[in-house]
Amino acid sequence: MKEACEASRPLFPIDDNAQFQHHWGKGSVALGTNGLVCQGDTTPFALTERKFPVLRYERQPRKLVFDTEILSGSARVSASFSYADKNVYETNKTGFTTQEVSLPAGRGKTVLDLSAALTKAQFATRPRHLAFFPAKGSEPVTLILHGVDIVENQTPAEAVDLDVATGTGVHVLRAGTDDKVRLIFTNRSSLPGDFEIAMAYESFFGTKETETFSLRLRPGERREVASGWYPDQIGHWTVRAAIANKNAPADRCEKNRSLAFFKPAGPTEGRAKNFLFSVCTHTERWSPGDRRLEAEAAALCGVKVSRVGGYGWRSLEPQRGVWNWSMADEMFELYGQKGIEIQPILWGSPSWASQKALVENKTPDLWKHFPADINDWREYVRQVARHFWGKIRYYENWNEPDLTGFSAMTLDEYVALQKAFYEEIVKEDAEAIPMTGGFATLTRHRSLIYQDFQKDFLRAAKGFFKVHAIHEHGWFKDYQRRIDRLLFPVRKQTGTTVPWYSNETAMTSVGGQERKQAETLMKKLLFAWVRGSIGYTWYDLRNDGYDPKYGEHHFGLVSNDFYPKPVYSVYNMLATHYAPMTSAEDLSPDADGYLFRFGDGKDILLPAWCESGSGQTRHFLVETDAQAVSVIDLMGQERPVEKRGSRVVYAVGHSPCTLKLAGATSARVVGELVHVDSSREAVPGRTWPLPLTLRNAEAREAALTLSFDALPAGLKAETPSAKMTLPANGTTNATLLFAAAENFTAPGEIRLRYNVEGAALSGVVAIPVTPAKVIRGTAFNRAPDFTLNKIQQVTATTPADPFNSRRLWKNPDDLSARVWLCRDGDALRLRLECTDDLPCPSEAKTDAQGDQVRLHFLAGHSTTEKVYDLFWPAPTLFADGKPIPEANVAVQRKGVLTTWDIRLPLSVLGLSSAQLAENGLRFNVDVGDDDGDGMDSWIHLGEERPDAENMQKAPLLFF
């Protein structure tokens, strides 16, 4: 039985690590020497703190305890709370306000009971503001707020907080220093505790170390414990404390933190000389203490350019002719001290400069609009360029001017703004580089002002920008396609030859995708560089909050409380090894293999990875004059690689890595020693062929031996080894045969050993084997064949648009599906059960509107996929917008569950029974969700939406 106690924590610190604001009413708040001085008059007033919008209480707190000192007047206090979940708050802004309680005269404590106010709260909550109400007839109120504690019901184990100290404010343990790991435990409860602490330290690649100790803590005690552990690997480490209450065996709790262990890439002096390692951040929005930590976090991991706020027109000139440079100067100095230059965004019309008609009509978001007088804009740009003459290189004109969420300007208006922007900057500072605004996307984003806005701008404003700035958020493959298939054609069509700059692009780690986020940084940054971008700006430095379902809260390199994420260590690795590089070249062998070459005249770096996601390793032969060779993994851990004469075997897998050729002046990738095509699934009960292409780099014939270090259960090689003769300087094709047992149903791995006799070339290649799915029976009273309920299976239509965040996938209740298939004579039968919390009919019957399902089929012997659509609630199957009369469809909805039953003749698929039995059928399904604002997201098998390119990777079915 777990017994709860009261656990008390400060609602906010009373120092410059908090940023207080006078929220409403008349008066002011200011941080004094011994507390927060709050001054009002005889009317109510309220204050808030910057972190209130991101705080999160899963279980409703019991009370607030105020420590106040009344200097004049008398007052009562109350508190207001809101929902913490972004999607809930946006759809239901109802708050919860407590009763008013009188504050004692002089100094004293006041308890504010929250239980009644929050009893109906069904979701996590957060504080909104604290309000003070002067008593009737009171003189103006002045009080000092010495502190506010928030009290929760927790067990003694839950009430123990864990923090990790490393010698830096952002939890970086600096390699090569005397810094050690210190564990800080704080007992927040009202009871003493006797605890058993089991610490677990886990590296990014899964290495684990542990230590245990006992700990006795008095109520409120903070104890620092020197850890007996020290990392043996560079990179990200998760720190977990399993806390067990010795006096109550059922009372156990786990607390998680993290640290990054590396030699910091920065800070370094001076501007970046080559590629721009940059980051987006909102430093100006936070407290002075947080600002310092953000600058420290950026500097340590090697950031050289900060795309920071504080330079908007509304901030710098809040009234005509009244200039406030305080925040802009602070940002410049704060980052400049760390060797980081500022890349400001000039944007946002102040209300005084807005068009009269817009003001009179009370038009919202005046800042999005073109100013009433462009000369006012010119003056603003001129003053900024003059104030920072010679100090700022890159100036950006607006943020995402192609999105309605950030701009309400027409094309002509934005072009006029750009021309004035360019003219004023180059007039004031000839060395400065005026850029376009960072355009959001060239995709069919529903929030674009119009589809060709960016393309038309590039034509109309040609000659009035020196850098073409773009964003294109998303995972790597999406980014790669957009750059190669959308950006480059548009630049060619418009004759745009100025450099381009990917100055805000990343992807959120929401839903436990921190590993994928870490890999994405390396892939996108190096790809952008190879494709000619002058820099790469990750968005953003720091998580914006803690909402587990809100993507905007999980873009950071570090958490909101400055604990490193895996992507932070990747940034440091890239800045450490790649910042000196001066040349970049694409050596990629095929669509699934990425291999680049970077050099600086001293060393050569060959980053590479396999994009197929199958888990296969590929061995490339590299000839080089390098003095030393090593492999650097994603985290920055460097391991030596054997060099055999002038040759190196480079093993490349799914996780990006770098082959470092130290002291090299030459490097030639000869080719892949053993190329394996394992894309075809092994069919249970049949012979599985594995095609190979074998390379001989010798100037003579060579004997090659193949053998197996390991085979998965249920797969048997026709021969235990094979020996063949390879021609000089050539390749040979071969096929290995395996017998797949009837019970071979789980993916496995072949470890194939190769040895080229007399050439000192050998290695082991990991080859994934995926079994085809055999579906037996004709009934659906069994477990589903496929389940779609993970964020990795979701493709959002607006993945990084903060104005459409409520439309992002939240959980399986938002959208999920279960799928059954079976053979029914000369037809296929399918059942789909789709869970969707908000139904929306697809009246237009297009992929842009309404709930729908898209079925994808690819016959095992074909290269042409067939696609069919279901538009809810129509009981009809469509192909290319036309109904398929041969198909039978039934649909019903009960509550949040929509069930589709489909019977589809094989003849419609262009299949005979014999062809289906012999070659099987590839299948994928794409379930689209529209909650009323247009298509929000799609959920499907695998990580990418099915299309003609990737259907060859879809599951292969036999019946």
Secondary structure as GFF3:
##gff-version 3
##sequence-region A 1 959
A	DSSP	beta_strand	5	10	.	.	.	ID=ss1
A	DSSP	beta_strand	20	31	.	.	.	ID=ss2
A	DSSP	beta_strand	36	49	.	.	.	ID=ss3
A	DSSP	three_ten_helix	52	54	.	.	.	ID=ss4
A	DSSP	beta_strand	63	72	.	.	.	ID=ss5
A	DSSP	beta_strand	75	83	.	.	.	ID=ss6
A	DSSP	alpha_helix	86	91	.	.	.	ID=ss7
A	DSSP	beta_strand	96	97	.	.	.	ID=ss8
A	DSSP	beta_strand	101	102	.	.	.	ID=ss9
A	DSSP	beta_strand	107	113	.	.	.	ID=ss10
A	DSSP	alpha_helix	115	118	.	.	.	ID=ss11
A	DSSP	beta_strand	125	134	.	.	.	ID=ss12
A	DSSP	beta_strand	142	154	.	.	.	ID=ss13
A	DSSP	beta_strand	160	165	.	.	.	ID=ss14
A	DSSP	beta_strand	172	174	.	.	.	ID=ss15
A	DSSP	beta_strand	182	187	.	.	.	ID=ss16
A	DSSP	beta_strand	193	203	.	.	.	ID=ss17
A	DSSP	beta_strand	208	217	.	.	.	ID=ss18
A	DSSP	beta_strand	222	226	.	.	.	ID=ss19
A	DSSP	beta_strand	235	245	.	.	.	ID=ss20
A	DSSP	beta_strand	252	262	.	.	.	ID=ss21
A	DSSP	beta_strand	276	281	.	.	.	ID=ss22
A	DSSP	three_ten_helix	283	285	.	.	.	ID=ss23
A	DSSP	alpha_helix	288	300	.	.	.	ID=ss24
A	DSSP	beta_strand	305	308	.	.	.	ID=ss25
A	DSSP	alpha_helix	313	316	.	.	.	ID=ss26
A	DSSP	alpha_helix	326	336	.	.	.	ID=ss27
A	DSSP	beta_strand	341	342	.	.	.	ID=ss28
A	DSSP	beta_strand	345	346	.	.	.	ID=ss29
A	DSSP	three_ten_helix	351	353	.	.	.	ID=ss30
A	DSSP	alpha_helix	356	360	.	.	.	ID=ss31
A	DSSP	three_ten_helix	366	368	.	.	.	ID=ss32
A	DSSP	alpha_helix	374	387	.	.	.	ID=ss33
A	DSSP	beta_strand	394	397	.	.	.	ID=ss34
A	DSSP	alpha_helix	411	428	.	.	.	ID=ss35
A	DSSP	beta_strand	433	435	.	.	.	ID=ss36
A	DSSP	alpha_helix	453	460	.	.	.	ID=ss37
A	DSSP	beta_strand	468	470	.	.	.	ID=ss38
A	DSSP	alpha_helix	476	481	.	.	.	ID=ss39
A	DSSP	pi_helix	482	487	.	.	.	ID=ss40
A	DSSP	alpha_helix	488	494	.	.	.	ID=ss41
A	DSSP	beta_strand	500	502	.	.	.	ID=ss42
A	DSSP	alpha_helix	514	530	.	.	.	ID=ss43
A	DSSP	beta_strand	535	539	.	.	.	ID=ss44
A	DSSP	three_ten_helix	551	554	.	.	.	ID=ss45
A	DSSP	alpha_helix	566	578	.	.	.	ID=ss46
A	DSSP	beta_strand	583	586	.	.	.	ID=ss47
A	DSSP	beta_strand	593	599	.	.	.	ID=ss48
A	DSSP	beta_strand	603	610	.	.	.	ID=ss49
A	DSSP	beta_strand	618	624	.	.	.	ID=ss50
A	DSSP	beta_strand	628	632	.	.	.	ID=ss51
A	DSSP	beta_strand	638	640	.	.	.	ID=ss52
A	DSSP	beta_strand	647	652	.	.	.	ID=ss53
A	DSSP	beta_strand	657	662	.	.	.	ID=ss54
A	DSSP	beta_strand	667	672	.	.	.	ID=ss55
A	DSSP	beta_strand	674	676	.	.	.	ID=ss56
A	DSSP	beta_strand	687	696	.	.	.	ID=ss57
A	DSSP	beta_strand	702	710	.	.	.	ID=ss58
A	DSSP	beta_strand	715	717	.	.	.	ID=ss59
A	DSSP	beta_strand	721	726	.	.	.	ID=ss60
A	DSSP	beta_strand	730	740	.	.	.	ID=ss61
A	DSSP	beta_strand	748	756	.	.	.	ID=ss62
A	DSSP	beta_strand	761	769	.	.	.	ID=ss63
A	DSSP	beta_strand	773	774	.	.	.	ID=ss64
A	DSSP	beta_strand	786	788	.	.	.	ID=ss65
A	DSSP	three_ten_helix	791	793	.	.	.	ID=ss66
A	DSSP	beta_strand	794	796	.	.	.	ID=ss67
A	DSSP	three_ten_helix	802	807	.	.	.	ID=ss68
A	DSSP	beta_strand	815	824	.	.	.	ID=ss69
A	DSSP	beta_strand	827	836	.	.	.	ID=ss70
A	DSSP	beta_strand	852	859	.	.	.	ID=ss71
A	DSSP	beta_strand	866	871	.	.	.	ID=ss72
A	DSSP	beta_strand	877	879	.	.	.	ID=ss73
A	DSSP	beta_strand	882	883	.	.	.	ID=ss74
A	DSSP	beta_strand	888	894	.	.	.	ID=ss75
A	DSSP	beta_strand	897	905	.	.	.	ID=ss76
A	DSSP	three_ten_helix	906	909	.	.	.	ID=ss77
A	DSSP	alpha_helix	913	919	.	.	.	ID=ss78
A	DSSP	beta_strand	921	930	.	.	.	ID=ss79
A	DSSP	beta_strand	935	940	.	.	.	ID=ss80
A	DSSP	three_ten_helix	951	953	.	.	.	ID=ss81
A	DSSP	beta_strand	956	958	.	.	.	ID=ss82
###
